[in-house]
Amino acid sequence: MAKKQSSDKGKKVTQTAKRGKTVSTASKKGCKPADTKSKSTSPPKKTAPDAKPAIVKQIGVLLGKMDENGLKFIRQQAEIIVTAGEFEEVRRKTMSALAQLQGAPAETTAPDAASVERVDDSFFNISIRGKRVFFNINELRAITKICHASPNGKEAARRLVAWFARERADFLNETGIGGPTDPALPKLWETIVNTYKLKT
């Protein structure tokens, strides 16, 4: 009897082991445990910093390397830029106030208007669509020569674009002139021809 009981216990142990193996197999086929790691979140977008302080610092470094004549020239250019901007702002406000007093609509700039403003003896502003760009007297003379040599606004536009692209590409970028078919160029030609004459 002792041997039989021992045998029965052995069977139970074997069955228990088999059941344990079955459970183990089932656990392998089950779903993988959920990832408990926190999901990475993108950092909040930073607003673009103001570039003015960096530009001022860079200009300060350059100024420290210039001689007295160079510093005087830079000061003159800065005064011209500031004065021209202030003058234009005051003029617009004055014209707007006068127009309101007279019951007329405030002054507006035509979409393709072109104008030339003399800042001093050596510098000029050419304005297209409200965008003002500085030119020295030699550059304005070259532009005037091109305009007077052109028989019409269309031909002048073609020649002016070629000159601007070669000598002053910043003017094209600033005013948004995309090519010789831009309607502002014939306006500029007309303004130049009617305002300035070639020196003989």
Backbone bond lengths (Angstrom), bond angles and torsions (degrees), N, CA, C in turn:
res aa  C-N    CA-C-N  psi(-1)  N-CA   C-N-CA  omega(-1)  CA-C   N-CA-C  phi
1 M - - - 1.466 - - 1.530 110.33 -
2 A 1.284 116.58 -35.39 1.458 121.10 -178.42 1.502 110.95 -62.46
3 K 1.317 116.09 -41.90 1.461 120.34 -179.59 1.513 111.20 -66.37
4 K 1.341 118.68 -37.51 1.476 122.51 -178.71 1.499 111.15 -66.30
5 Q 1.334 114.94 -42.54 1.455 118.59 178.62 1.524 110.51 -63.10
6 S 1.294 115.79 -40.23 1.467 119.92 179.33 1.509 110.55 -62.66
7 S 1.356 115.42 -38.28 1.465 120.20 179.05 1.505 111.28 -65.82
8 D 1.391 114.25 -42.40 1.481 118.10 178.78 1.519 111.12 -62.12
9 K 1.310 116.58 -40.03 1.466 119.52 178.64 1.523 111.18 -63.50
10 G 1.316 114.99 -35.29 1.463 119.18 179.21 1.499 111.44 -65.74
11 K 1.364 116.63 -38.88 1.471 120.92 178.58 1.505 110.80 -64.36
12 K 1.352 114.75 -43.15 1.461 118.30 -179.65 1.508 110.89 -62.21
13 V 1.335 114.34 -40.58 1.465 118.36 179.32 1.512 110.13 -63.07
14 T 1.358 117.02 -41.15 1.466 121.97 179.55 1.508 110.96 -64.35
15 Q 1.351 117.67 -43.07 1.461 121.29 179.42 1.521 110.78 -64.56
16 T 1.321 113.95 -40.76 1.473 117.99 179.05 1.522 110.59 -62.72
17 A 1.321 114.74 -40.45 1.466 119.51 179.52 1.514 110.59 -64.52
18 K 1.386 116.41 -40.99 1.461 120.87 179.59 1.534 110.76 -63.30
19 R 1.357 113.11 -43.11 1.469 116.59 179.01 1.533 110.81 -61.33
20 G 1.320 113.23 -41.83 1.470 117.06 177.79 1.508 111.41 -59.99
21 K 1.339 117.51 -38.48 1.455 121.93 179.09 1.507 110.41 -66.18
22 T 1.355 116.11 -39.22 1.472 120.00 178.78 1.507 111.18 -62.95
23 V 1.307 115.89 -43.22 1.463 120.83 179.24 1.517 110.30 -62.58
24 S 1.336 114.64 -41.12 1.459 119.95 -179.94 1.511 111.08 -63.10
25 T 1.362 116.31 -40.58 1.462 121.13 179.19 1.513 110.62 -64.78
26 A 1.340 116.40 -41.14 1.462 120.55 -179.60 1.516 110.65 -63.44
27 S 1.316 115.17 -36.17 1.470 117.79 -178.57 1.520 110.97 -67.25
28 K 1.354 115.97 -30.09 1.461 119.20 178.42 1.511 111.44 -69.07
29 K 1.361 117.12 -33.72 1.450 121.04 -177.85 1.520 112.25 -81.82
30 G 1.308 118.45 -9.18 1.455 121.40 -176.92 1.518 111.68 -74.19
31 C 1.343 115.89 177.87 1.465 121.35 -179.83 1.519 110.12 -71.31
32 K 1.315 115.68 151.69 1.450 120.89 177.26 1.514 109.34 -72.46
33 P 1.301 116.48 144.93 1.463 118.57 -179.85 1.516 110.59 -62.57
34 A 1.326 115.30 146.60 1.465 120.36 -178.13 1.513 110.17 -64.94
35 D 1.337 114.21 143.48 1.461 119.81 179.37 1.517 108.90 -72.77
36 T 1.297 114.01 119.33 1.471 118.82 -176.04 1.516 112.06 -88.58
37 K 1.358 116.67 -2.37 1.458 119.21 -179.40 1.524 109.87 -71.21
38 S 1.259 117.62 140.23 1.465 121.70 -179.73 1.507 109.40 -70.28
39 K 1.344 116.84 140.63 1.449 121.56 -179.46 1.516 109.63 -72.60
40 S 1.329 114.71 140.69 1.462 119.07 -179.85 1.515 109.89 -74.02
41 T 1.278 117.32 135.20 1.462 121.98 178.38 1.508 109.19 -112.22
42 S 1.367 116.10 140.43 1.451 120.35 -179.35 1.512 109.70 -71.15
43 P 1.319 117.11 141.04 1.468 119.87 -179.53 1.514 110.79 -65.70
44 P 1.302 118.50 150.74 1.473 120.71 -179.78 1.511 111.12 -62.46
45 K 1.341 115.24 143.91 1.444 120.03 -178.40 1.524 110.48 -68.87
46 K 1.315 114.19 135.51 1.449 119.45 179.60 1.529 109.85 -92.16
47 T 1.289 116.31 140.64 1.446 120.58 177.18 1.520 109.52 -72.87
48 A 1.331 114.92 146.24 1.461 119.30 -178.00 1.522 109.97 -62.94
49 P 1.332 117.01 129.92 1.463 119.64 -179.05 1.519 111.18 -69.28
50 D 1.313 116.47 154.80 1.451 121.93 177.81 1.527 108.85 -68.48
51 A 1.331 115.99 124.14 1.466 120.47 -176.10 1.518 112.50 -80.85
52 K 1.327 117.73 -13.16 1.464 120.17 -174.29 1.530 113.09 -58.92
53 P 1.366 119.60 -47.57 1.474 118.18 -179.62 1.526 112.99 -58.46
54 A 1.329 116.82 -38.98 1.467 119.93 -179.69 1.527 110.72 -66.66
55 I 1.350 115.79 -40.05 1.467 119.36 179.45 1.522 110.70 -65.75
56 V 1.331 115.93 -42.68 1.463 120.12 178.54 1.533 110.39 -60.52
57 K 1.328 116.09 -40.40 1.470 120.25 178.95 1.518 111.09 -64.51
58 Q 1.334 116.14 -42.44 1.466 119.98 179.43 1.523 111.32 -64.01
59 I 1.346 115.79 -40.52 1.463 119.39 178.38 1.526 109.92 -64.32
60 G 1.342 116.35 -39.35 1.464 120.17 178.87 1.514 112.09 -60.49
61 V 1.336 116.25 -39.29 1.468 119.99 178.50 1.526 110.45 -64.79
62 L 1.345 115.94 -42.99 1.457 120.16 -179.82 1.530 111.52 -66.06
63 L 1.333 115.99 -39.69 1.463 119.76 179.91 1.526 111.28 -62.29
64 G 1.335 116.35 -35.19 1.459 120.29 179.71 1.513 113.63 -65.48
65 K 1.331 116.91 -16.65 1.462 120.84 -178.48 1.533 112.46 -99.84
66 M 1.329 116.98 -0.33 1.461 120.60 -175.51 1.518 111.29 -96.90
67 D 1.334 115.27 155.23 1.462 119.76 176.32 1.523 110.22 -85.03
68 E 1.325 116.87 -177.95 1.462 121.11 -174.54 1.530 112.10 -64.22
69 N 1.311 117.45 -40.78 1.466 120.70 -179.63 1.528 111.35 -64.88
70 G 1.333 115.21 -40.77 1.460 118.96 177.84 1.511 111.77 -63.93
71 L 1.333 117.00 -40.38 1.464 121.06 179.26 1.520 111.08 -65.22
72 K 1.331 117.43 -39.14 1.466 120.70 178.35 1.525 110.91 -64.35
73 F 1.336 115.31 -38.98 1.463 119.43 179.16 1.531 111.26 -65.12
74 I 1.338 115.82 -45.24 1.462 120.25 178.97 1.522 110.63 -62.36
75 R 1.328 117.02 -40.33 1.467 119.82 178.42 1.520 110.92 -62.56
76 Q 1.324 115.94 -40.89 1.463 119.90 179.10 1.526 111.30 -62.93
77 Q 1.339 116.24 -42.40 1.462 119.72 179.45 1.526 111.18 -64.66
78 A 1.325 116.20 -41.29 1.463 119.95 179.27 1.516 110.95 -64.00
79 E 1.334 116.88 -41.09 1.466 120.31 178.41 1.525 111.36 -63.91
80 I 1.317 116.52 -38.24 1.464 120.70 178.79 1.527 110.72 -63.76
81 I 1.343 115.74 -45.87 1.468 120.40 -178.79 1.525 110.58 -62.42
82 V 1.327 116.50 -47.43 1.467 120.55 -178.38 1.520 110.74 -65.35
83 T 1.337 116.70 -45.62 1.464 120.66 -178.25 1.523 111.47 -63.64
84 A 1.331 116.05 -42.97 1.466 119.35 179.89 1.525 111.50 -63.37
85 G 1.325 116.20 -42.10 1.460 119.82 178.82 1.515 112.01 -64.41
86 E 1.337 116.50 -43.08 1.464 120.52 179.37 1.530 110.94 -66.16
87 F 1.332 116.69 -40.80 1.460 120.73 179.67 1.524 110.90 -61.65
88 E 1.328 116.70 -45.66 1.460 120.67 -178.61 1.515 111.00 -64.04
89 E 1.321 117.09 -39.92 1.458 120.84 -179.98 1.529 110.85 -66.20
90 V 1.326 117.28 -43.32 1.463 121.24 178.49 1.522 110.90 -64.71
91 R 1.333 116.05 -41.18 1.472 119.69 179.92 1.513 111.36 -61.74
92 R 1.328 116.83 -44.13 1.461 120.33 -178.92 1.531 111.12 -64.79
93 K 1.324 115.95 -42.42 1.457 119.31 179.68 1.526 111.08 -64.81
94 T 1.335 116.15 -39.89 1.465 120.28 179.49 1.518 111.33 -64.94
95 M 1.317 116.68 -46.08 1.465 120.88 179.86 1.515 111.42 -64.06
96 S 1.335 116.01 -38.42 1.459 119.80 178.51 1.522 111.08 -65.73
97 A 1.345 116.73 -41.08 1.462 120.34 179.67 1.525 110.95 -66.09
98 L 1.333 117.70 -42.45 1.458 121.38 178.77 1.520 111.37 -63.92
99 A 1.333 115.40 -39.60 1.460 119.10 179.70 1.524 111.09 -64.67
100 Q 1.316 117.04 -38.78 1.469 120.40 179.18 1.523 111.05 -68.09
101 L 1.345 117.09 -37.87 1.463 120.41 178.32 1.521 111.47 -65.70
102 Q 1.320 116.66 -33.95 1.459 121.34 -179.26 1.517 112.76 -87.94
103 G 1.336 116.10 -1.66 1.456 120.05 179.04 1.515 113.31 76.77
104 A 1.328 117.26 14.87 1.462 121.75 179.76 1.515 109.22 -98.98
105 P 1.338 118.69 157.18 1.467 120.82 177.80 1.508 111.18 -65.58
106 A 1.316 116.46 147.28 1.463 121.31 -179.83 1.515 110.25 -62.98
107 E 1.329 115.36 154.85 1.459 121.08 -178.28 1.522 110.59 -65.48
108 T 1.272 116.47 133.74 1.462 121.78 176.26 1.523 108.78 -126.50
109 T 1.306 116.34 151.60 1.454 121.44 -179.89 1.514 109.95 -90.13
110 A 1.342 116.29 128.77 1.456 119.89 178.42 1.525 109.34 -62.78
111 P 1.349 117.72 147.69 1.468 120.52 -175.38 1.526 113.86 -55.11
112 D 1.341 116.59 -38.01 1.465 119.49 -176.62 1.530 111.85 -115.22
113 A 1.320 116.89 25.07 1.462 120.39 -178.38 1.518 110.86 -66.56
114 A 1.331 115.10 144.69 1.459 121.47 177.44 1.516 108.21 -132.32
115 S 1.309 116.33 135.93 1.456 120.45 179.50 1.517 109.77 -144.47
116 V 1.343 115.01 155.19 1.457 121.78 177.76 1.522 107.69 -125.34
117 E 1.303 116.96 127.59 1.462 122.82 -177.24 1.526 109.20 -123.35
118 R 1.312 114.74 129.65 1.463 119.95 178.56 1.522 109.33 -85.12
119 V 1.340 116.41 121.91 1.458 120.81 -179.07 1.519 110.15 -86.84
120 D 1.334 116.17 -48.93 1.465 121.82 172.90 1.526 107.38 -152.84
121 D 1.313 117.11 -161.14 1.462 119.65 -175.82 1.519 113.47 -67.63
122 S 1.310 116.95 -19.24 1.468 119.32 -172.90 1.516 114.88 -119.40
123 F 1.329 118.20 -7.64 1.458 119.85 -174.25 1.529 111.31 -135.32
124 F 1.347 114.20 149.29 1.458 121.40 -177.65 1.526 109.12 -137.85
125 N 1.323 114.47 156.71 1.464 121.40 172.15 1.518 108.60 -110.11
126 I 1.322 116.80 129.90 1.461 120.81 168.73 1.518 106.81 -109.52
127 S 1.338 115.70 122.32 1.463 120.92 -176.13 1.528 110.12 -112.46
128 I 1.315 115.14 129.18 1.461 122.68 176.19 1.525 107.69 -130.21
129 R 1.331 117.26 122.42 1.464 122.02 179.47 1.530 112.25 53.64
130 G 1.315 116.02 36.76 1.459 120.36 178.61 1.516 114.65 82.61
131 K 1.329 117.85 -3.71 1.465 121.63 177.97 1.525 109.00 -93.68
132 R 1.332 116.89 121.36 1.452 122.43 -175.20 1.527 110.27 -105.69
133 V 1.340 115.70 128.63 1.466 121.51 -178.21 1.531 108.65 -127.85
134 F 1.325 115.85 136.32 1.461 121.78 -178.16 1.521 111.37 -83.46
135 F 1.341 114.74 142.08 1.467 122.14 174.29 1.527 108.35 -136.71
136 N 1.323 115.67 144.90 1.456 117.94 174.49 1.524 109.58 -84.80
137 I 1.310 116.33 173.33 1.460 120.02 -172.30 1.526 112.08 -66.47
138 N 1.327 117.63 -33.93 1.467 120.20 178.95 1.525 111.43 -67.23
139 E 1.325 116.23 -38.22 1.464 119.88 177.50 1.530 110.67 -66.60
140 L 1.328 116.74 -41.17 1.464 119.61 179.16 1.528 110.85 -65.76
141 R 1.324 117.13 -36.52 1.464 120.13 176.36 1.522 111.00 -62.45
142 A 1.343 116.98 -40.72 1.468 120.71 178.10 1.532 110.65 -63.73
143 I 1.331 116.44 -41.63 1.466 120.89 178.88 1.528 110.04 -65.65
144 T 1.322 116.57 -42.14 1.469 120.89 179.47 1.527 110.73 -63.00
145 K 1.316 116.53 -40.47 1.466 120.77 178.50 1.525 111.18 -62.04
146 I 1.338 116.27 -42.62 1.470 120.88 178.69 1.526 110.42 -62.45
147 C 1.324 116.59 -44.43 1.468 120.68 -177.26 1.530 111.41 -64.49
148 H 1.334 117.47 -44.06 1.460 120.21 -178.83 1.529 111.63 -70.62
149 A 1.329 116.81 -24.74 1.462 120.01 179.44 1.529 112.00 -83.32
150 S 1.318 117.24 -8.51 1.466 121.32 -177.84 1.531 110.18 -95.43
151 P 1.328 118.03 132.32 1.470 120.23 -177.16 1.522 114.18 -72.73
152 N 1.323 116.37 -21.71 1.461 119.49 -178.87 1.526 109.98 -155.36
153 G 1.349 115.89 174.15 1.458 120.52 -177.69 1.513 114.01 -65.05
154 K 1.319 116.90 -33.42 1.461 120.43 -179.11 1.522 111.40 -65.84
155 E 1.335 115.78 -45.62 1.458 119.87 179.21 1.528 110.69 -68.94
156 A 1.326 115.36 -37.63 1.462 119.25 177.64 1.527 110.85 -62.50
157 A 1.328 117.16 -40.18 1.467 121.21 179.79 1.519 110.67 -60.19
158 R 1.333 116.32 -42.78 1.463 120.31 179.64 1.523 111.14 -62.53
159 R 1.331 116.96 -44.06 1.461 121.39 -177.99 1.530 111.34 -72.07
160 L 1.314 115.99 -38.48 1.463 119.45 -179.61 1.524 111.85 -65.46
161 V 1.333 116.92 -42.39 1.463 120.20 179.28 1.525 110.45 -61.36
162 A 1.322 116.47 -41.11 1.467 119.92 179.08 1.536 110.55 -63.18
163 W 1.333 116.28 -40.60 1.468 119.47 -179.63 1.525 111.32 -69.61
164 F 1.329 116.51 -45.45 1.470 120.06 178.81 1.530 111.32 -60.77
165 A 1.320 116.79 -42.21 1.468 120.36 -179.54 1.522 110.97 -63.08
166 R 1.304 116.36 -32.61 1.476 120.81 -178.15 1.522 112.04 -84.71
167 E 1.338 117.38 -40.55 1.460 121.23 -171.40 1.533 114.56 -105.82
168 R 1.346 116.70 -36.16 1.463 119.69 -175.12 1.528 110.21 -142.46
169 A 1.327 115.78 68.53 1.464 120.12 -179.41 1.525 111.56 -63.46
170 D 1.328 116.98 -23.95 1.458 120.24 179.28 1.524 111.42 -62.03
171 F 1.337 117.00 -30.48 1.472 120.89 178.71 1.527 110.64 -64.98
172 L 1.322 116.78 -43.04 1.468 120.81 178.73 1.527 110.46 -64.85
173 N 1.315 116.56 -41.88 1.462 120.35 -179.23 1.524 111.28 -67.67
174 E 1.318 116.44 -42.11 1.462 120.94 -175.97 1.525 111.78 -68.39
175 T 1.316 116.74 -40.97 1.465 120.93 -176.21 1.523 113.23 -89.48
176 G 1.330 117.35 -10.34 1.457 120.21 178.92 1.514 114.15 78.50
177 I 1.324 117.37 17.41 1.470 120.44 177.77 1.525 108.66 -73.43
178 G 1.331 115.51 120.18 1.450 119.50 -173.75 1.515 115.31 -97.39
179 G 1.340 117.18 -12.42 1.455 119.28 -178.51 1.513 111.31 173.22
180 P 1.327 117.10 -177.50 1.469 121.68 -175.39 1.525 113.95 -67.09
181 T 1.314 118.57 -13.82 1.471 120.33 179.79 1.524 112.34 -88.24
182 D 1.319 117.65 0.97 1.462 120.19 179.68 1.534 109.65 -65.03
183 P 1.333 118.65 126.92 1.472 121.58 -176.13 1.526 114.14 -66.35
184 A 1.335 117.92 -14.22 1.463 119.71 179.68 1.527 111.84 -73.63
185 L 1.318 117.50 -25.31 1.464 120.54 -176.79 1.528 112.93 -67.94
186 P 1.338 120.12 -44.79 1.468 118.99 174.07 1.533 112.28 -60.99
187 K 1.331 117.09 -32.13 1.463 120.33 176.20 1.531 110.28 -64.95
188 L 1.329 115.78 -41.24 1.455 120.09 178.19 1.529 110.27 -65.45
189 W 1.322 116.92 -42.29 1.470 121.32 177.62 1.520 110.56 -58.41
190 E 1.310 116.52 -46.87 1.468 121.30 -179.53 1.532 111.15 -62.21
191 T 1.331 116.42 -42.31 1.464 120.67 179.63 1.521 111.40 -63.81
192 I 1.322 116.62 -45.48 1.467 121.46 -178.60 1.534 110.60 -63.71
193 V 1.334 116.51 -47.86 1.464 120.89 -177.05 1.526 111.53 -63.19
194 N 1.318 117.25 -37.77 1.466 121.18 -177.34 1.532 112.67 -81.85
195 T 1.349 116.61 -15.31 1.472 119.08 -174.65 1.523 112.51 -107.64
196 Y 1.322 117.82 -36.49 1.466 120.67 -172.74 1.539 110.01 -121.85
197 K 1.317 114.10 145.05 1.459 121.46 178.27 1.525 109.36 -116.05
198 L 1.313 114.72 153.96 1.458 119.61 177.54 1.522 110.08 -77.10
199 K 1.324 115.10 139.44 1.470 119.46 176.19 1.516 109.77 -78.13
200 T 1.298 116.49 131.62 1.459 120.03 -179.73 1.527 110.74 -93.79
